Amino acid sequence: MHEMGITRNIVSIVAEHAKSQKVRRVRLEVGKLSAVMPDALLFCFDVVAKGTVLEGAVLEIVEVVGRAKCRKCHADVELHDLVTACKCGSRDLQRLSGEELNIKEMELEAA
């Protein structure tokens, strides 16, 4: 489960930016094509956050839909997987979104 390692990195990055302040909430963007399972991140988060400034924090995950632009007909295409074809039949797609894994914001407790 590579989500455990990803969660460790997320907790480390947020803790570093929190500078010893207690973290109440963390919001992530996770692309549906990123090969990262949001449920696994949620499962790992409480375990990894234990004993850190993130202990007890809420992890919010916003899933980002995969989107691409067809290089042949220039149509916008919603990607459900990495082998989706455009309605015109072309698979020559420029991916625009769906592979993200971003820490978007964190909420700290008032001092």
N, C-alpha and C positions, 0 to 999 in steps of 0.2 A: 504494500500500500504506500505509494509515493506521497499520498496526501499527508502522512505524518511528518515527513521532511518538509513539505511545503508549509504546513501549519507551524512548525518550529521556526521557519524563516519569517513568517508573518508575525508571530509573537515577538521574535527578536527585533525586527524592524520597528514595530509599533512601540515596544518597550524603550528602545533607544530614543525614539522621537518624543516619548512621553516624559523623559528626563525625571524619573522617579515619581511622577504624579500618577494617581490611580486612574486607570482607564475604565470607563463605563460601557462604551460601545465602540465596535469596529465595523465599518461597512466595506465589503469587498465587491468588486465586479469580477464575475467569472464567466468567460465565454463558453457557450454550449459546445464549441468545437475544440476546447482547450485540453481535453482528456483529463480534466480535474473534476472529481465528483463532489458537488456541494454537500451532499449528505455525509460524506466521509470527512470533509473539512469540519463540519459541525460536530461530528462525533469526536474528532481528535482535539478540537479547540479547548474544551474544559480540562482535558488531561494535560495538555502542553502548557496551558496558562496557569496551572496550579503552582502557587509559590512565587508568582510574578506580579507585577503591577496590573496585569490583565485578569487576574483571578476574579471570577464573578462577572466579568464583562459579557455583554451580549454580542454575538457575532451575527451580523446581517449580511446576507448574500443576495446580490442582484445578478440574475443570469442575463447575459447579453446574447441576443439572437445572432446567428451567423448571417452575414450579408456579403454580397459580392456584386461586381459589375461585369457583365458579359463583354469580352473584348471584341466579339463578332457583331452583335446587334445592339450593344450598349444598354441592354435592359438591366434593371435592378433585380437581383435574384436572392431569395431567402435560402440559406444553406441549412439543411437538416443534418448533413454529414459532409465529409470531405470529398465525396465523389458525386455530388449533385450536379446535374446538367441544367443548362438554361432551357427555356421552352423552345428555343430555336434549335436545340440539339447540341450546341457547342458546350464543351467542357473547359474551354479556355476562359477561365474566370479570374478576375482580380479580387482576392479576398479583401474585404473592408473591415469586417468585425467578426467576432465570435471566438477569437483565440486569446482574449484578454485574461489576465489575472492581475488585477490592480487593487491596491489598498486605496480606497477613495477618501475615506475620512475616519477620524477617531474622535470620540467625545471623552473629555477628561472630567473628573469630579472637581467641583469648585473648591478652591483652597480654603 
